Amino acid sequence: MDGMQVIDWDLAVTTGTRLVRPGPQVSREEARQAVTELRTLSREAEGHVREFTKIHTETAPQPATIVDRPGWIKANVEGFRVVLEPLTQRMTSTATPPPAIVAAVGSRITGVEVGAVLAFLASRVLGQYELFLPPDPTGREPAGRLTLVAPNIVHAEREMNVNPQDFRLWVCLHEETHRVQFTGVPWLREYIRSQMTEFLLASDLDLPTVLERLRSAADTVADVVRGGEGNLIDAIQSPGQKEILDRLTAVMTLVEGHGDFVMDAVGPSVVPSVAIIRSKFAQRREGGSRLDRTMRRLLGIELKMKQYAEGSAFVRTVVDRVGIDGFNKVWTSPETLPTTPEISDPAAWIRRVVDAPALPA
């Protein structure tokens, strides 16, 4: 038992599962077909992605895991637990435990809130490469898991009225790119994890500061609902966290942008209706109800859309100028990752990393 739980994770799962909307109506047979086809297509996508990216992975990839909405919620709560572990340990090891009432109320409220956010996302996410899995009991650390949310993929293809097989392969291409990145670049996962841990530990955790931050977070919520620009992530971070977040944002922008770039580059040759899918999908990303748009802004998902665009522009420019092999120098080490300014100025990254004189042996 880990002393004081910062978040009641079981409550997060039950809340999320209770709140999530049921998926589209599909017969048993249709569901079974969708699952089988997604498994097959993820294998096919993987071949295309490896060949195009020239990133070689040692490990034979596991087949994709196909989940429903509650399954996605459970998987994400497990991932959160792994990422938040260091923070929980630090809060439990400080000399003065928080007053019991704060602990009791805190973990319940946050459990409900986490559940509610996950329920919102669970009906929208199509697929995800899960980086942070609970430790494998056999001790053979899995390198992450590719998850596809079948009901959401079926819902999206129906809503957009696109060719189901093309759409499924298209989604698989993006997610498979992430799998190839993280299995082919062995240090990447640990790098992101350590940045996240550092980010969490850099928060000034004394109660007055936290309350102060939460108050400003409440103002942010009010502001976004009125149509403002803020997001919760910005509202609750310390100056030390700003730097780390910059590094995290840069690496995530690269990883997401590379996913989009590969999907665009490979798409036309293997997904016949890729142009239709792209334009309909872009419209769908923009659309949604007022609540949808507000939630997306609060959770920084709007930011993520901008990131996709900036990241794939960076990758495209670099590949155009120095080819895929030149671009792949980005995966050499944390030092060769682009900084935030370099993402908007690919030439600067090329000068620093690709044209840099080789170090004397």
C-alpha positions in Angstrom: 0.0 0.0 0.0 1.6 3.3 -1.0 0.7 5.4 2.1 -1.3 8.3 1.0 -2.5 8.0 -2.5 -2.4 11.3 -4.3 -5.1 10.2 -6.6 -7.7 7.5 -6.1 -7.0 5.6 -9.3 -9.8 3.0 -8.9 -12.2 5.8 -8.5 -10.8 7.4 -11.7 -11.4 4.1 -13.6 -15.0 3.6 -12.3 -15.9 7.3 -12.9 -14.5 7.2 -16.4 -16.2 4.0 -17.3 -19.5 5.2 -15.9 -19.4 8.5 -17.7 -18.1 7.4 -21.1 -20.6 7.3 -23.9 -21.3 3.9 -25.4 -19.7 3.4 -28.8 -21.5 3.2 -32.2 -24.0 0.3 -32.6 -22.2 -2.5 -34.3 -23.2 -6.1 -34.6 -21.0 -8.8 -33.0 -19.9 -9.9 -36.4 -19.0 -6.3 -37.5 -17.0 -5.8 -34.3 -15.2 -9.0 -34.7 -14.3 -8.1 -38.3 -13.1 -4.6 -37.3 -10.8 -6.1 -34.7 -9.3 -8.7 -37.0 -8.8 -6.2 -39.8 -7.1 -3.7 -37.5 -4.7 -6.4 -36.3 -3.8 -7.2 -39.9 -3.5 -3.6 -41.0 -1.3 -2.7 -38.1 1.2 -5.4 -39.3 1.0 -4.1 -42.9 1.4 -0.5 -41.8 4.5 -1.5 -39.8 6.2 -2.8 -42.9 5.5 0.4 -44.9 6.7 2.6 -42.0 10.0 0.7 -41.4 10.9 0.7 -45.0 10.2 4.4 -45.4 11.7 5.7 -42.2 14.8 3.5 -42.4 14.7 3.2 -38.6 15.7 -0.3 -37.7 14.3 -2.0 -34.6 15.9 -5.0 -32.9 12.7 -6.2 -31.4 9.9 -8.0 -33.3 6.9 -5.8 -32.6 3.9 -7.2 -30.8 0.5 -7.2 -32.6 -1.6 -4.1 -31.8 -3.8 -4.3 -28.8 -7.5 -3.6 -29.7 -9.6 -2.1 -27.0 -13.0 -0.6 -26.3 -13.5 2.7 -24.5 -13.4 1.4 -21.0 -10.3 -0.6 -21.9 -8.6 2.6 -23.1 -9.5 4.3 -19.8 -8.0 1.5 -17.7 -4.8 1.4 -19.8 -4.4 5.2 -19.4 -4.9 5.1 -15.7 -2.2 2.4 -15.5 0.1 4.7 -17.5 -0.6 7.7 -15.2 0.2 5.7 -12.2 3.6 4.8 -13.6 4.4 8.4 -14.6 3.2 9.8 -11.3 4.9 7.3 -9.1 7.9 9.6 -8.2 5.6 12.4 -7.2 3.5 10.1 -5.0 6.7 8.8 -3.3 7.9 12.3 -2.7 4.6 13.4 -1.1 4.6 10.3 1.1 8.2 10.7 2.2 8.0 14.4 3.3 8.2 14.7 7.1 4.8 16.4 7.6 2.0 14.4 6.1 -0.9 16.5 4.9 -3.9 16.8 7.2 -6.1 13.7 6.8 -9.0 15.7 5.6 -7.0 17.2 2.8 -5.8 13.8 1.8 -9.2 12.3 1.9 -11.0 15.0 0.0 -8.1 15.5 -2.4 -7.8 12.0 -3.7 -11.5 11.6 -4.2 -11.9 14.9 -6.1 -9.0 14.3 -8.3 -10.1 10.7 -8.9 -13.4 11.9 -10.2 -11.8 14.7 -12.2 -9.3 12.4 -13.9 -12.1 9.9 -14.6 -14.2 12.7 -16.2 -11.4 13.9 -18.4 -10.6 10.3 -19.5 -14.2 9.7 -20.3 -14.2 12.8 -22.5 -11.1 11.6 -24.3 -12.0 7.9 -24.5 -14.8 8.5 -27.0 -12.4 10.5 -29.3 -9.0 8.9 -29.3 -8.5 6.6 -32.3 -5.3 5.0 -31.4 -2.3 5.6 -29.2 1.2 4.3 -28.6 1.3 3.7 -24.9 4.8 4.5 -23.7 4.4 3.9 -20.0 3.2 0.5 -19.1 3.3 -1.0 -15.6 6.5 -2.9 -15.0 6.4 -6.4 -16.6 6.3 -9.0 -13.8 8.6 -11.3 -15.8 11.2 -8.5 -15.8 11.4 -8.3 -19.6 10.5 -4.7 -20.0 8.0 -4.3 -22.9 8.8 -1.3 -25.1 5.3 0.1 -25.0 2.1 -1.0 -26.6 0.2 0.0 -29.7 -3.4 0.4 -28.8 -6.3 1.0 -31.2 -9.8 2.0 -30.0 -12.0 0.0 -32.3 -15.4 1.7 -31.6 -13.9 5.1 -32.1 -12.4 4.2 -35.4 -15.7 2.7 -36.6 -17.5 5.8 -35.4 -15.2 8.2 -37.2 -15.2 6.3 -40.5 -19.0 6.2 -40.5 -19.4 9.8 -39.5 -17.0 11.0 -42.2 -18.3 8.4 -44.7 -14.9 7.3 -45.9 -13.6 3.9 -47.1 -13.2 1.9 -43.9 -10.2 -0.1 -44.9 -8.3 2.9 -46.2 -9.1 4.9 -43.0 -8.0 2.0 -40.7 -4.7 1.6 -42.5 -4.2 5.4 -42.4 -4.7 5.5 -38.6 -2.4 2.5 -38.3 0.4 4.3 -40.3 0.5 7.2 -37.7 0.5 5.0 -34.7 3.0 2.5 -36.1 5.4 5.4 -36.8 5.4 5.9 -33.0 6.1 2.3 -32.4 9.0 2.3 -34.8 10.4 5.5 -33.2 10.3 4.2 -29.7 11.5 0.6 -30.4 14.1 1.8 -32.9 15.5 4.7 -30.8 16.2 2.9 -27.5 17.0 6.0 -25.4 13.9 8.0 -26.4 11.4 6.5 -24.0 13.6 6.9 -21.0 14.4 10.5 -22.0 10.7 11.4 -22.1 10.0 9.6 -18.9 12.9 11.3 -17.1 11.8 14.7 -18.4 8.2 14.0 -17.1 9.5 12.9 -13.7 11.7 16.0 -13.5 8.7 18.1 -14.5 6.6 16.6 -11.7 9.3 16.9 -9.1 10.0 20.5 -10.0 6.6 21.6 -8.8 6.9 23.6 -5.5 4.7 21.3 -3.5 4.0 23.4 -0.4 0.3 23.8 0.2 0.0 27.6 -0.1 1.7 27.5 -3.5 -0.5 24.7 -4.7 -3.7 26.5 -3.6 -2.4 29.6 -5.3 -1.9 27.7 -8.5 -5.3 26.1 -8.3 -6.9 29.5 -7.9 -5.1 30.6 -11.1 -6.2 27.4 -12.7 -9.8 28.2 -11.8 -9.4 31.6 -13.5 -8.0 29.9 -16.5 -11.0 27.6 -16.8 -13.3 30.7 -16.5 -11.2 32.5 -19.1 -11.2 29.6 -21.6 -15.0 29.2 -21.2 -15.3 32.8 -22.2 -13.2 32.1 -25.2 -9.7 33.1 -23.9 -6.4 31.5 -24.8 -5.0 30.0 -21.6 -4.6 26.3 -20.8 -4.4 24.4 -17.5 -0.8 23.2 -18.1 0.5 26.8 -18.2 -1.5 27.8 -15.2 0.0 25.3 -12.7 3.7 25.2 -13.5 6.7 26.7 -11.7 9.5 28.6 -13.6 11.7 25.5 -13.3 9.0 23.5 -15.0 8.8 25.9 -17.9 12.3 24.9 -19.1 11.5 21.2 -18.8 8.2 21.7 -20.5 10.0 23.4 -23.4 12.2 20.3 -23.9 9.2 18.0 -23.6 7.2 20.0 -26.0 10.1 20.0 -28.5 10.5 16.2 -28.4 6.8 15.6 -28.6 6.4 18.0 -31.5 9.2 16.1 -33.3 7.6 12.7 -32.5 4.1 13.8 -33.5 5.3 15.7 -36.6 7.3 12.7 -37.8 4.2 10.6 -37.4 2.1 13.0 -39.5 4.9 13.3 -42.1 5.3 9.6 -42.5 1.6 9.1 -42.7 1.5 11.7 -45.5 4.5 10.4 -47.3 3.5 6.7 -47.3 -0.3 7.3 -47.4 -0.7 8.1 -51.1 1.0 4.9 -52.3 -0.9 2.6 -50.0 -4.2 4.4 -49.1 -6.0 5.1 -52.3 -8.5 7.6 -50.9 -5.9 9.4 -48.6 -6.7 12.9 -49.9 -10.4 12.6 -49.1 -9.6 11.1 -45.7 -7.2 13.9 -44.9 -9.5 16.7 -45.7 -12.5 15.2 -43.9 -10.4 14.4 -40.9 -9.0 17.9 -40.7 -12.5 19.3 -40.7 -13.5 16.8 -38.0 -10.5 17.9 -35.9 -11.6 21.5 -36.1 -15.3 20.8 -35.6 -17.3 19.6 -32.6 -19.6 21.2 -30.1 -18.8 24.3 -28.1 -18.1 22.0 -25.1 -15.7 19.9 -27.3 -13.8 23.0 -28.3 -13.6 24.3 -24.8 -12.4 21.0 -23.4 -9.8 20.7 -26.2 -8.5 24.1 -25.4 -8.4 23.5 -21.6 -6.5 20.2 -22.1 -4.1 21.7 -24.5 -5.3 19.6 -27.4 -5.6 22.7 -29.6 -1.9 23.1 -28.9 -1.3 19.5 -29.9 -2.9 20.2 -33.3 -0.6 23.2 -33.8 2.3 20.9 -32.8 1.4 18.3 -35.5 1.6 21.0 -38.1 4.9 22.6 -36.9 6.5 19.2 -36.3 5.7 17.8 -39.7 6.8 21.1 -41.4 10.2 20.7 -39.6 10.5 17.1 -40.7 9.5 17.8 -44.3 11.9 20.7 -44.7 14.8 18.7 -43.2 14.1 15.6 -45.4 13.8 17.9 -48.5 17.2 19.4 -47.8 19.3 16.5 -46.4 17.3 13.4 -47.2 15.9 10.8 -44.8 19.4 9.7 -43.6 20.3 13.3 -42.8 17.1 13.7 -40.9 17.6 10.4 -39.0 20.6 12.0 -37.2 17.9 13.6 -35.0 17.6 10.2 -33.2 21.3 10.0 -32.3 21.0 11.3 -28.7 19.1 13.8 -26.6 21.6 16.4 -27.8 20.6 16.0 -31.4 16.9 16.6 -30.8 15.7 20.0 -32.1 15.2 22.7 -29.6 11.9 24.7 -29.7 13.4 27.6 -31.7 15.0 25.1 -34.1 11.6 23.5 -34.8 10.5 26.8 -36.4 14.0 27.2 -38.0 15.0 23.8 -39.5 18.1 25.4 -41.2 19.5 26.1 -37.7 19.1 22.5 -36.7 20.7 21.3 -40.0 23.7 23.6 -39.3 24.1 22.4 -35.8 23.6 18.7 -36.2 24.0 17.6 -39.9 26.7 20.0 -41.0 28.6 20.0 -37.7 32.2 18.9 -38.3 32.8 15.4 -37.1 34.5 15.3 -33.7 38.2 14.2 -33.8 38.4 10.5 -33.0 
